[in-house]
Every structure is written in structure tokens, then in C-alpha cells.
Amino acid sequence: MRLPPQRSEATPLHRLNTASPADLRGALLACCGSRRWAESIAAHRPYPDVEALLAAADEASYDLTDEDLSEALTGESAAGAGYGGPLYGGRHIAITGPGALAAHTALRAAHAAYESRFGYAFVLCVDGVREEEALDHVLAAIRTRLGNEAERERAVAAEELRRIARGRLLRLAREGTPPWRTRRPGHPAGPDASAQAPAATTAPGRAPSPSVPD
């Protein structure tokens, strides 16, 4: 009698469920820079499936205090623009062509105006945005959000961080690839540049961020 094939336990989600706290900490902090968020995800293991993991991530994001949110925003700011173009939640926005210099200038000016007004880095999840539309999407978002009152913008930034963290965690749980944030050669690393995936995972290359439904 032929036995049914055994399901392999060596899946990214299984490794996330069984990784030591030390191994898991860096990978989770690379998804969201709040220690409270990372500790909450780690504490509620094991997760039966990816959907349960993402639900826990959303709940942890909604539970962040203002201090936790500041910590997470500082982590995004320290990650910098990245080598190869501006970085939004783990995805580079390519700026090429004849108008590239003007586009870079406009983007830098918009970011500077935002940070001057609100005191923290602009964050935006661009999962699901088409590459050719991404730059216009980012510029329009910054300009719109510059008109927000401080309290309203804080809530918008928190929601964008939730979506960003969700997308990064989804990639970690499905592909086993830590959400690396690229940096310029010779520049100091961001807070997650040395983060490791949970034990036994591999990162053969940097895959694009997945599109994550809300």
C-alpha cells in the first residue's frame, strides 16, 4: 500500500513559527521598526497559516502607541532612499528618461517639505501600483498629504506603515526572503540592514514586493 506523500515542514511559515527569538527578531524588525510590533508577532506563534499571521500583524499595527509609531517611523527614515532610486516600503521607484533630473529634484523637494512640516519621513505603500505610474502616484500622495493637519497625517502614516509591514511580512512568510532595504555603498546601514531571516531560510535575490490586498 502506497502511503500519501508527507508534506514538507521546511516552509518559510514553519521556519518563522519555529525560529529562535534571536533569529526572528531582526527579520520582524525589518518588516516594521517597532519593537512592540515585532514582539507581538513573535509572542503569538505558531500561526496555522499565512492569513492568521497577517491578521496578527494588522492587530499589532492597530495596537501601536504614539511612541511605538515614532519608533517605526524613525526606522523608515534611517533606511534612507536606497541605492538605485527612492524606496517606498521595500520597492524602488525607477526614475529614468529625459526628465529624470527634474523628477529627482521635485521628489527631493517634496520629501524635504513633508519632513519639515511633520518632523518624520514620508512613508507610502506602493504595492500594486504600476511601475510607469509609481512616480506620479508618489508625488501626488506627498502633495495631498502636505495639506493634512498633523493629527490626521499621523493617522495616515500609521495606516501606510501597517500596509508596508503587511507586505513585507507576507513576502517573508511565503518566500522566506527577508525584506532587505538596499543602501548606498559606503553609507551606514539602516536598522534592518543586518537583519537575518529565520533559521534555515535563504535569500538568493531581491524579489519585488508582492501586491497585498487590504
KAFENZI-V550521 format. One record per pair of residues at least 24 apart in sequence whose C-alpha atoms are under 10 Angstrom apart, sorted by the first residue. I is the first residue (numbers start at 1). J is the second residue. Records with the same first field share a line. If there is no record, write none. Layout:
BEGIN
I=J, J
END
This chain:
BEGIN
10=200, 201
11=173, 174, 175, 176, 200, 201
12=171, 172, 173, 174, 175, 176, 177, 197, 198, 199, 200, 201, 202
13=46, 47, 48, 49, 50, 53, 170, 172, 173, 174, 175, 176, 198
14=46, 47, 48, 49, 173, 176, 198
15=46, 173, 176, 197, 198, 199, 200, 201
16=42, 45, 46, 47, 172, 173, 176, 197, 198, 199, 200, 201
17=41, 42, 44, 45, 46, 47, 48, 53, 173, 198
18=42, 45, 46, 198, 199
19=45, 197, 198, 199, 200
20=198, 199
21=198
22=196, 198, 199
23=195, 196, 197, 198, 199, 200
24=195, 196, 197, 198, 199
25=195, 196, 197, 198
26=178, 191, 192, 193, 194, 195, 196, 197, 198
27=168, 169, 172, 176, 177, 178, 179, 180, 192, 193, 194, 195, 196, 197, 198
28=165, 168, 169, 172, 178, 179, 192, 195, 196, 197, 198
29=72, 75, 165, 179, 191, 192, 195
30=72, 75, 76, 79, 90, 165, 168, 169, 178, 179, 180, 181, 190, 191, 192, 193, 194, 195, 196, 197
31=57, 72, 76, 89, 90, 161, 162, 164, 165, 166, 167, 168, 169, 170, 171, 172, 178, 179, 180, 192, 195
32=57, 61, 69, 71, 72, 73, 75, 76, 89, 161, 162, 164, 165, 166, 168, 169, 179, 192
33=68, 69, 70, 71, 72, 73, 74, 75, 76, 161, 165, 191, 192
34=60, 61, 64, 65, 67, 68, 69, 70, 71, 72, 73, 74, 75
35=64, 68, 71, 72
36=60, 61, 63, 64, 65, 68, 69, 71, 72
37=61, 62, 63, 64, 68, 69, 72, 165
49=173
50=169, 170, 173, 174
51=170
53=166, 169, 170, 173
54=165, 166, 167, 169, 170, 173
55=166
56=166
57=162, 163, 165, 166, 169, 170
58=159, 162, 163, 165, 166
59=162
60=162
61=158, 159, 161, 162, 163, 165, 166
62=158, 159, 162
64=158
66=154, 155, 158
69=154, 155, 157, 158, 161
70=120, 154, 158
72=158, 161
73=120, 121, 122, 123, 157, 158, 161
74=120, 121, 191
75=121, 190, 191, 192
76=120, 121, 122, 123, 161, 181, 190, 191, 192
77=115, 120, 121, 122, 123, 190, 191
78=121, 188, 189, 190, 191, 192
79=180, 181, 182, 183, 188, 189, 190, 191, 192, 193
80=121, 181, 182, 183, 184, 187, 188, 189, 190
81=108, 181, 182, 183, 184
82=181, 182, 183, 184, 185, 187, 190
83=181, 182, 183, 184, 185, 187
84=182, 183, 184
85=182
86=135
87=123, 124, 125, 126, 181, 182, 183
88=122, 123, 124, 125, 126, 127, 138, 164, 181
89=123, 124, 125, 126, 127, 160, 161, 163, 164, 165, 167, 168, 179, 181, 209
90=125, 126, 127, 164, 165, 167, 168, 179, 180, 181, 182, 206, 207, 208, 209, 210
91=125, 126, 127, 179, 181, 182, 207, 208, 209, 210
92=126, 131, 134, 181, 182, 208, 209
93=126, 131, 132, 133, 134, 135, 138
94=131, 132, 134, 135
95=131, 132, 134, 135
103=135, 136, 139
104=135
106=139
107=135, 136, 138, 139, 142
110=138, 139, 140, 141, 142, 143, 146
111=139, 142, 143, 146
113=142, 143, 146
114=142, 143, 145, 146, 147
115=146
117=146, 147, 149, 150
118=146, 148, 149, 150, 151, 153, 154
119=150
120=154, 157
121=157
122=146, 157, 160
123=156, 157, 158, 159, 160, 161, 164
124=156, 157, 158, 159, 160, 161, 163, 164
125=157, 159, 160, 161, 162, 163, 164, 165, 166, 167, 211, 212
126=160, 163, 164, 167, 209, 210, 211, 212
127=163, 164, 167, 208, 209, 210, 211, 212, 213
128=209, 210, 211, 212, 213
129=211
163=212, 213, 214
164=209, 212
166=212, 213, 214
167=209, 210, 211, 212, 213, 214
168=209, 210, 212
170=209, 210, 211, 212
171=207, 208, 209, 210, 211, 212
172=197, 198, 201
173=198
175=201, 202, 203, 207
176=200, 201, 202, 203
177=201, 202, 203, 204, 205, 206, 207
178=202, 203, 206, 207
179=203, 206, 207, 208, 209
180=205, 206, 207
181=206
182=206
END
